[in-house]
Amino acid sequence: MDLNQARFNMIEQQIRPWEVLDPQVLDLLSVVRREDFAPLAHKALAFVDMEIPLGTAANQVMLAPRVQARLLQELALKNTDKVLEIGTGSGFMAALIASQAASVLSLEIDADLATRAQANLQKAGMHNATVRAADGTQGAPADGPFDAILLSGSVAQVPTALLQQLKVGGRLVAIVGDEPMMRATVVTRSSDSSFTTAEPWDVNAPRLSGFTEPSRFSF
């Protein structure tokens, strides 16, 4: 398998047609080695347009390349940004963020995944990325505030606790809603007490562990 050709095809056939046009994001995807973050048993799938299993639970996956690329584009990171990620998975998204931002703290509820992700990041030379085995539902208030927060998975609704950890001008990117129709959601903190929300595209993703579901009952 020609890995460089497979990487090129992933970018040109999956990612660019999905409206990922930021040249910095596209260049980064050609440099950060996605295959090094895929489990050994699934390394051949690293460049395929699919979610790659990472553990025994159905929601433990590496998101599809085009989804990760477009989430990164929505974050619109600067090299001075301090970033929080919820749901580390394999560590690939944290590696992409670390390549663009000043630092990233990534929270992973599964301790085994957290250990593997930190090892992947160290091997890749990402010294400004830290993985912490923790429940990410409340974020990391002691480490904030953050310029950007990414939820690497879906939630039923944007958690207020995470929004409060954004700096003014900061943005949170998440996949919000229920199947069959979820939406990428970008929430920007415009002042201490106000937020603006955009929902630029549709996508489905597995649920992040630990986040509560709203009641389905109505009276």
C-alpha positions as CSV (number, residue, x, y, z in Angstrom):
1,M,0.0,0.0,0.0
2,D,1.4,3.4,-1.0
3,L,0.6,5.4,2.1
4,N,1.4,8.8,0.5
5,Q,-0.8,8.1,-2.5
6,A,-3.6,6.9,-0.1
7,R,-3.2,10.1,1.9
8,F,-3.3,12.2,-1.2
9,N,-6.5,10.4,-2.4
10,M,-8.1,10.9,1.0
11,I,-7.5,14.6,0.9
12,E,-8.5,15.1,-2.7
13,Q,-11.4,12.7,-3.0
14,Q,-13.0,12.9,0.5
15,I,-11.9,16.0,2.3
16,R,-11.6,18.7,-0.3
17,P,-15.0,17.9,-1.9
18,W,-16.6,18.2,1.6
19,E,-15.9,21.9,1.5
20,V,-12.7,21.7,3.5
21,L,-10.7,24.4,1.6
22,D,-8.5,26.0,4.2
23,P,-5.0,25.5,2.8
24,Q,-3.5,25.2,6.3
25,V,-5.9,22.4,7.2
26,L,-5.2,20.6,4.0
27,D,-1.5,20.9,4.3
28,L,-1.6,19.7,7.9
29,L,-3.5,16.5,6.9
30,S,-0.7,15.7,4.5
31,V,1.9,16.0,7.3
32,V,0.3,14.5,10.4
33,R,0.4,10.8,9.9
34,R,-3.2,9.5,10.4
35,E,-2.1,5.9,10.1
36,D,0.1,6.3,13.2
37,F,-3.0,7.0,15.3
38,A,-5.1,4.1,13.9
39,P,-5.1,0.8,15.9
40,L,-2.7,-1.8,14.4
41,A,-5.6,-4.1,13.5
42,H,-7.2,-1.3,11.5
43,K,-4.2,0.6,10.1
44,A,-5.2,-0.3,6.5
45,L,-8.5,1.6,7.1
46,A,-6.7,4.8,8.1
47,F,-7.5,6.7,4.9
48,V,-11.0,5.1,4.3
49,D,-14.1,7.3,4.6
50,M,-15.4,5.5,7.7
51,E,-15.3,5.5,11.5
52,I,-12.5,3.2,12.8
53,P,-13.2,1.2,15.9
54,L,-10.9,2.0,18.9
55,G,-12.4,-0.2,21.7
56,T,-15.2,-2.5,22.7
57,A,-17.9,0.1,23.0
58,A,-19.8,1.1,19.8
59,N,-19.1,4.8,20.4
60,Q,-15.3,4.4,20.8
61,V,-14.3,5.3,17.3
62,M,-11.9,7.5,15.3
63,L,-14.2,9.8,13.3
64,A,-14.1,9.7,9.5
65,P,-11.3,11.8,8.0
66,R,-13.6,14.4,6.3
67,V,-15.5,15.0,9.6
68,Q,-12.3,15.5,11.6
69,A,-11.0,17.9,8.9
70,R,-14.1,20.0,8.8
71,L,-14.4,20.2,12.5
72,L,-10.8,21.5,12.6
73,Q,-11.6,24.0,9.9
74,E,-14.6,25.3,12.0
75,L,-12.3,25.8,15.0
76,A,-10.3,28.4,13.0
77,L,-7.3,28.0,15.3
78,K,-4.5,30.5,15.9
79,N,-1.1,29.6,17.1
80,T,-1.8,31.4,20.4
81,D,-4.9,29.5,21.2
82,K,-5.5,27.4,24.3
83,V,-7.8,24.5,23.4
84,L,-9.9,21.9,25.3
85,E,-11.0,18.7,23.5
86,I,-13.6,16.3,24.9
87,G,-13.2,12.7,23.7
88,T,-9.6,12.0,22.8
89,G,-10.1,8.7,21.1
90,S,-6.8,7.8,19.3
91,G,-5.3,11.2,19.8
92,F,-5.3,12.2,16.1
93,M,-7.6,15.2,16.5
94,A,-5.5,16.4,19.4
95,A,-2.4,16.1,17.2
96,L,-4.1,18.2,14.5
97,I,-5.1,20.8,17.1
98,A,-1.6,20.8,18.7
99,S,-0.1,21.5,15.3
100,Q,-2.1,24.7,15.0
101,A,-2.6,25.9,18.6
102,A,-0.4,26.9,21.5
103,S,-1.7,24.0,23.6
104,V,-4.4,21.4,23.8
105,L,-5.8,19.5,26.8
106,S,-7.8,16.5,25.8
107,L,-10.1,14.6,28.2
108,E,-10.9,10.9,27.6
109,I,-13.3,9.0,29.9
110,D,-11.7,5.6,29.0
111,A,-8.4,5.3,30.8
112,D,-7.0,2.7,28.4
113,L,-7.8,4.9,25.4
114,A,-6.2,7.9,27.2
115,T,-3.0,6.0,27.8
116,R,-2.8,4.9,24.2
117,A,-3.6,8.4,22.9
118,Q,-0.9,10.0,25.0
119,A,1.6,7.5,23.7
120,N,0.6,8.2,20.1
121,L,1.0,11.9,20.6
122,Q,4.4,11.5,22.2
123,K,5.6,9.3,19.3
124,A,4.4,12.0,16.9
125,G,6.4,14.6,18.8
126,M,3.3,16.6,19.9
127,H,4.7,18.0,23.2
128,N,2.0,20.7,23.6
129,A,-0.8,18.1,23.8
130,T,-1.8,16.6,27.1
131,V,-4.3,13.7,27.5
132,R,-6.1,13.4,30.8
133,A,-8.2,10.3,31.8
134,A,-11.3,12.2,33.0
135,D,-15.1,12.6,32.5
136,G,-15.3,15.5,30.2
137,T,-18.9,16.4,30.8
138,Q,-17.9,19.3,33.1
139,G,-14.8,20.3,31.1
140,A,-11.8,21.5,32.9
141,P,-12.7,24.7,34.7
142,A,-9.4,24.8,36.7
143,D,-7.5,24.8,33.4
144,G,-9.6,27.4,31.6
145,P,-10.7,29.6,30.2
146,F,-10.1,28.4,26.7
147,D,-10.0,30.0,23.3
148,A,-11.6,27.0,21.7
149,I,-13.4,23.8,22.8
150,L,-14.1,20.8,20.6
151,L,-16.4,17.9,21.3
152,S,-15.1,15.0,19.3
153,G,-18.4,13.2,19.1
154,S,-22.1,14.1,19.4
155,V,-24.2,15.4,22.2
156,A,-28.0,15.9,22.5
157,Q,-27.4,19.6,23.4
158,V,-24.5,21.9,24.0
159,P,-23.6,21.7,27.7
160,T,-23.8,25.1,29.5
161,A,-20.9,24.1,31.8
162,L,-18.6,24.0,28.8
163,L,-19.8,27.3,27.3
164,Q,-18.9,29.0,30.6
165,Q,-15.3,27.9,30.1
166,L,-14.9,29.9,26.9
167,K,-13.0,33.2,26.7
168,V,-14.9,36.1,25.2
169,G,-14.4,35.6,21.5
170,G,-13.8,31.9,22.0
171,R,-15.8,29.2,20.2
172,L,-17.1,25.8,20.9
173,V,-17.6,23.3,18.1
174,A,-19.8,20.2,18.5
175,I,-22.0,17.8,16.7
176,V,-25.5,18.3,18.2
177,G,-28.8,16.5,17.9
178,D,-30.3,13.1,17.3
179,E,-30.1,10.6,14.5
180,P,-31.0,10.7,11.6
181,M,-30.1,14.4,11.5
182,M,-27.4,16.0,13.6
183,R,-25.8,19.3,12.9
184,A,-22.3,20.7,13.3
185,T,-22.8,23.6,15.8
186,V,-20.4,26.5,16.4
187,V,-21.1,28.6,19.5
188,T,-19.1,31.8,19.9
189,R,-19.0,33.7,23.2
190,S,-19.6,37.3,22.1
191,S,-19.6,38.7,25.7
192,D,-19.7,37.5,29.3
193,S,-23.4,36.8,29.0
194,S,-24.2,36.3,25.4
195,F,-23.4,33.7,22.7
196,T,-24.1,33.3,19.0
197,T,-24.8,30.0,17.3
198,A,-24.3,28.8,13.8
199,E,-25.2,25.3,12.3
200,P,-23.2,25.2,9.1
201,W,-23.6,21.5,8.0
202,D,-25.2,18.2,8.7
203,V,-23.4,15.1,10.0
204,N,-24.0,12.1,12.3
205,A,-21.5,10.9,14.9
206,P,-21.5,8.5,17.8
207,R,-22.5,9.9,21.2
208,L,-19.8,11.0,23.7
209,S,-19.9,9.0,26.9
210,G,-21.4,10.6,30.0
211,F,-23.4,13.4,28.6
212,T,-27.0,13.4,29.7
213,E,-29.9,13.0,27.3
214,P,-32.9,15.3,27.6
215,S,-36.2,13.9,28.8
216,R,-38.4,12.6,26.0
217,F,-41.5,13.0,28.1
218,S,-43.9,15.9,27.6
219,F,-46.9,16.8,29.7
